[in-house]
Amino acid sequence: MRHFRAGKGVVNALTFTPCGRTLHCVESKDFWEPHEAVHWLDVERGQLARTLDLRGEAWRQAEPSEAFVSPDGRWVAVRGHAGDSSFLELW
């Protein structure tokens, strides 16, 4: 059994890569709040592999609201809003 710290907030989504070696965790402050981070957890080592912070200066087009991780874990699509417009950013 492995124990992971999955961030400081609510876990909005959990997905495994097809190989089962990585677990993706999408986090927010509260269930209905915008997503704040995506974490990649190395299942075999029991460690956090990387984090994409969705609250930083990198989000120039819009305030991020939701993050979606590709099944292989290579891509993250982030949906955001600015006024009446919606934007998608692909990382």
Biotite code that builds the C-alpha atoms (Angstrom):
import biotite.structure as struc

atoms = struc.array([
    struc.Atom([0.000, 0.000, 0.000], chain_id="A", res_id=1, res_name="MET", atom_name="CA", element="C"),
    struc.Atom([1.165, 3.544, -0.790], chain_id="A", res_id=2, res_name="ARG", atom_name="CA", element="C"),
    struc.Atom([0.038, 6.806, 0.788], chain_id="A", res_id=3, res_name="HIS", atom_name="CA", element="C"),
    struc.Atom([0.153, 10.069, -1.151], chain_id="A", res_id=4, res_name="PHE", atom_name="CA", element="C"),
    struc.Atom([-0.438, 13.637, -0.173], chain_id="A", res_id=5, res_name="ARG", atom_name="CA", element="C"),
    struc.Atom([-2.732, 14.775, -2.973], chain_id="A", res_id=6, res_name="ALA", atom_name="CA", element="C"),
    struc.Atom([-2.428, 18.505, -2.339], chain_id="A", res_id=7, res_name="GLY", atom_name="CA", element="C"),
    struc.Atom([-4.033, 20.864, 0.145], chain_id="A", res_id=8, res_name="LYS", atom_name="CA", element="C"),
    struc.Atom([-7.592, 20.901, -1.153], chain_id="A", res_id=9, res_name="GLY", atom_name="CA", element="C"),
    struc.Atom([-10.332, 18.793, -2.661], chain_id="A", res_id=10, res_name="VAL", atom_name="CA", element="C"),
    struc.Atom([-9.506, 16.086, -5.222], chain_id="A", res_id=11, res_name="VAL", atom_name="CA", element="C"),
    struc.Atom([-11.727, 16.759, -8.247], chain_id="A", res_id=12, res_name="ASN", atom_name="CA", element="C"),
    struc.Atom([-10.468, 13.990, -10.521], chain_id="A", res_id=13, res_name="ALA", atom_name="CA", element="C"),
    struc.Atom([-8.197, 10.946, -10.325], chain_id="A", res_id=14, res_name="LEU", atom_name="CA", element="C"),
    struc.Atom([-7.013, 8.994, -13.357], chain_id="A", res_id=15, res_name="THR", atom_name="CA", element="C"),
    struc.Atom([-4.317, 6.391, -13.990], chain_id="A", res_id=16, res_name="PHE", atom_name="CA", element="C"),
    struc.Atom([-2.213, 6.218, -17.123], chain_id="A", res_id=17, res_name="THR", atom_name="CA", element="C"),
    struc.Atom([-2.906, 3.064, -19.177], chain_id="A", res_id=18, res_name="PRO", atom_name="CA", element="C"),
    struc.Atom([0.331, 1.491, -17.890], chain_id="A", res_id=19, res_name="CYS", atom_name="CA", element="C"),
    struc.Atom([-0.766, 2.120, -14.286], chain_id="A", res_id=20, res_name="GLY", atom_name="CA", element="C"),
    struc.Atom([2.511, 3.756, -13.243], chain_id="A", res_id=21, res_name="ARG", atom_name="CA", element="C"),
    struc.Atom([1.223, 7.307, -12.859], chain_id="A", res_id=22, res_name="THR", atom_name="CA", element="C"),
    struc.Atom([-1.812, 8.722, -11.091], chain_id="A", res_id=23, res_name="LEU", atom_name="CA", element="C"),
    struc.Atom([-3.128, 12.166, -12.100], chain_id="A", res_id=24, res_name="HIS", atom_name="CA", element="C"),
    struc.Atom([-4.798, 14.228, -9.411], chain_id="A", res_id=25, res_name="CYS", atom_name="CA", element="C"),
    struc.Atom([-6.716, 17.453, -10.137], chain_id="A", res_id=26, res_name="VAL", atom_name="CA", element="C"),
    struc.Atom([-7.076, 19.655, -7.047], chain_id="A", res_id=27, res_name="GLU", atom_name="CA", element="C"),
    struc.Atom([-9.109, 22.694, -6.012], chain_id="A", res_id=28, res_name="SER", atom_name="CA", element="C"),
    struc.Atom([-9.725, 24.599, -2.776], chain_id="A", res_id=29, res_name="LYS", atom_name="CA", element="C"),
    struc.Atom([-13.363, 23.473, -2.657], chain_id="A", res_id=30, res_name="ASP", atom_name="CA", element="C"),
    struc.Atom([-15.383, 21.118, -4.867], chain_id="A", res_id=31, res_name="PHE", atom_name="CA", element="C"),
    struc.Atom([-17.164, 23.963, -6.694], chain_id="A", res_id=32, res_name="TRP", atom_name="CA", element="C"),
    struc.Atom([-14.114, 26.273, -6.874], chain_id="A", res_id=33, res_name="GLU", atom_name="CA", element="C"),
    struc.Atom([-11.827, 26.564, -9.941], chain_id="A", res_id=34, res_name="PRO", atom_name="CA", element="C"),
    struc.Atom([-9.163, 23.887, -10.261], chain_id="A", res_id=35, res_name="HIS", atom_name="CA", element="C"),
    struc.Atom([-5.840, 25.015, -8.760], chain_id="A", res_id=36, res_name="GLU", atom_name="CA", element="C"),
    struc.Atom([-3.296, 22.320, -9.640], chain_id="A", res_id=37, res_name="ALA", atom_name="CA", element="C"),
    struc.Atom([-2.653, 19.061, -11.466], chain_id="A", res_id=38, res_name="VAL", atom_name="CA", element="C"),
    struc.Atom([-0.312, 16.575, -9.787], chain_id="A", res_id=39, res_name="HIS", atom_name="CA", element="C"),
    struc.Atom([1.440, 13.565, -11.336], chain_id="A", res_id=40, res_name="TRP", atom_name="CA", element="C"),
    struc.Atom([2.070, 10.884, -8.711], chain_id="A", res_id=41, res_name="LEU", atom_name="CA", element="C"),
    struc.Atom([4.606, 8.102, -9.342], chain_id="A", res_id=42, res_name="ASP", atom_name="CA", element="C"),
    struc.Atom([2.782, 5.020, -8.082], chain_id="A", res_id=43, res_name="VAL", atom_name="CA", element="C"),
    struc.Atom([5.837, 2.734, -7.975], chain_id="A", res_id=44, res_name="GLU", atom_name="CA", element="C"),
    struc.Atom([8.033, 5.148, -5.997], chain_id="A", res_id=45, res_name="ARG", atom_name="CA", element="C"),
    struc.Atom([5.207, 6.605, -3.916], chain_id="A", res_id=46, res_name="GLY", atom_name="CA", element="C"),
    struc.Atom([6.287, 10.157, -4.728], chain_id="A", res_id=47, res_name="GLN", atom_name="CA", element="C"),
    struc.Atom([5.014, 13.314, -6.350], chain_id="A", res_id=48, res_name="LEU", atom_name="CA", element="C"),
    struc.Atom([6.581, 13.437, -9.831], chain_id="A", res_id=49, res_name="ALA", atom_name="CA", element="C"),
    struc.Atom([5.488, 16.950, -10.884], chain_id="A", res_id=50, res_name="ARG", atom_name="CA", element="C"),
    struc.Atom([2.847, 19.635, -10.452], chain_id="A", res_id=51, res_name="THR", atom_name="CA", element="C"),
    struc.Atom([1.239, 22.120, -12.829], chain_id="A", res_id=52, res_name="LEU", atom_name="CA", element="C"),
    struc.Atom([0.110, 25.167, -10.831], chain_id="A", res_id=53, res_name="ASP", atom_name="CA", element="C"),
    struc.Atom([-3.002, 26.689, -12.415], chain_id="A", res_id=54, res_name="LEU", atom_name="CA", element="C"),
    struc.Atom([-2.928, 29.888, -10.350], chain_id="A", res_id=55, res_name="ARG", atom_name="CA", element="C"),
    struc.Atom([0.207, 31.568, -11.748], chain_id="A", res_id=56, res_name="GLY", atom_name="CA", element="C"),
    struc.Atom([1.086, 34.223, -14.298], chain_id="A", res_id=57, res_name="GLU", atom_name="CA", element="C"),
    struc.Atom([1.167, 31.670, -17.115], chain_id="A", res_id=58, res_name="ALA", atom_name="CA", element="C"),
    struc.Atom([-2.601, 31.988, -17.539], chain_id="A", res_id=59, res_name="TRP", atom_name="CA", element="C"),
    struc.Atom([-2.770, 35.201, -19.524], chain_id="A", res_id=60, res_name="ARG", atom_name="CA", element="C"),
    struc.Atom([-5.944, 34.648, -21.551], chain_id="A", res_id=61, res_name="GLN", atom_name="CA", element="C"),
    struc.Atom([-8.397, 33.760, -18.811], chain_id="A", res_id=62, res_name="ALA", atom_name="CA", element="C"),
    struc.Atom([-8.901, 32.693, -15.225], chain_id="A", res_id=63, res_name="GLU", atom_name="CA", element="C"),
    struc.Atom([-8.646, 28.860, -15.240], chain_id="A", res_id=64, res_name="PRO", atom_name="CA", element="C"),
    struc.Atom([-11.695, 26.929, -14.121], chain_id="A", res_id=65, res_name="SER", atom_name="CA", element="C"),
    struc.Atom([-11.230, 23.255, -15.052], chain_id="A", res_id=66, res_name="GLU", atom_name="CA", element="C"),
    struc.Atom([-8.324, 21.000, -15.989], chain_id="A", res_id=67, res_name="ALA", atom_name="CA", element="C"),
    struc.Atom([-8.483, 17.781, -18.001], chain_id="A", res_id=68, res_name="PHE", atom_name="CA", element="C"),
    struc.Atom([-5.529, 15.356, -18.277], chain_id="A", res_id=69, res_name="VAL", atom_name="CA", element="C"),
    struc.Atom([-4.999, 13.190, -21.371], chain_id="A", res_id=70, res_name="SER", atom_name="CA", element="C"),
    struc.Atom([-5.111, 9.431, -20.714], chain_id="A", res_id=71, res_name="PRO", atom_name="CA", element="C"),
    struc.Atom([-1.343, 9.098, -21.229], chain_id="A", res_id=72, res_name="ASP", atom_name="CA", element="C"),
    struc.Atom([-0.624, 12.058, -18.923], chain_id="A", res_id=73, res_name="GLY", atom_name="CA", element="C"),
    struc.Atom([1.336, 14.007, -21.525], chain_id="A", res_id=74, res_name="ARG", atom_name="CA", element="C"),
    struc.Atom([-1.185, 16.824, -22.018], chain_id="A", res_id=75, res_name="TRP", atom_name="CA", element="C"),
    struc.Atom([-3.361, 19.023, -19.836], chain_id="A", res_id=76, res_name="VAL", atom_name="CA", element="C"),
    struc.Atom([-6.221, 21.061, -21.303], chain_id="A", res_id=77, res_name="ALA", atom_name="CA", element="C"),
    struc.Atom([-7.339, 23.959, -19.107], chain_id="A", res_id=78, res_name="VAL", atom_name="CA", element="C"),
    struc.Atom([-10.649, 25.711, -19.628], chain_id="A", res_id=79, res_name="ARG", atom_name="CA", element="C"),
    struc.Atom([-10.926, 29.310, -18.513], chain_id="A", res_id=80, res_name="GLY", atom_name="CA", element="C"),
    struc.Atom([-13.253, 32.278, -18.744], chain_id="A", res_id=81, res_name="HIS", atom_name="CA", element="C"),
    struc.Atom([-12.710, 35.992, -19.392], chain_id="A", res_id=82, res_name="ALA", atom_name="CA", element="C"),
    struc.Atom([-15.937, 37.934, -19.513], chain_id="A", res_id=83, res_name="GLY", atom_name="CA", element="C"),
    struc.Atom([-18.301, 36.221, -21.958], chain_id="A", res_id=84, res_name="ASP", atom_name="CA", element="C"),
    struc.Atom([-15.488, 34.308, -23.670], chain_id="A", res_id=85, res_name="SER", atom_name="CA", element="C"),
    struc.Atom([-14.220, 30.802, -22.961], chain_id="A", res_id=86, res_name="SER", atom_name="CA", element="C"),
    struc.Atom([-10.631, 29.769, -23.651], chain_id="A", res_id=87, res_name="PHE", atom_name="CA", element="C"),
    struc.Atom([-8.750, 26.460, -23.802], chain_id="A", res_id=88, res_name="LEU", atom_name="CA", element="C"),
    struc.Atom([-5.041, 26.296, -23.071], chain_id="A", res_id=89, res_name="GLU", atom_name="CA", element="C"),
    struc.Atom([-3.116, 23.133, -23.900], chain_id="A", res_id=90, res_name="LEU", atom_name="CA", element="C"),
    struc.Atom([0.020, 22.285, -21.915], chain_id="A", res_id=91, res_name="TRP", atom_name="CA", element="C"),
])
